[in-house]
């Protein structure tokens, strides 16, 4: 008798469970990434780029690096706007060669810079 009640209980649980559940919502195909919701300020980018790119005397907008003044927001934005593919290749790609040596950017910083660029380099 107990076995029959137990089987009946399991059967009713199975039937109820299958009919009372709602189907999962369909996948919209849109993947939200951290960059979609990130707020990256120009001050953050300016501090990081200045620290890594001007601290050794490079890219201060003088001498042989006169066209690459990374000491100001407008200097960085102007350079990236005119040379985005070169910037991404040399600074934020996986095989970037700038900045050289021990001042290399972390992957997180590269991702932040790329995200900032994709948001239109907001001030």
ABEGO torsion letter per residue (X at the ends): XAAAAAAAAAAAAAAAAAAABBBBBBBAGBBBBAAAABBBBAAAAAAAAAAAAAAAGBGAGBEAAAABBAABAAAAAAAAAAAAAAAAAAAABAABAOBBEAABBBAAAAAAAAAAAAAGGBX
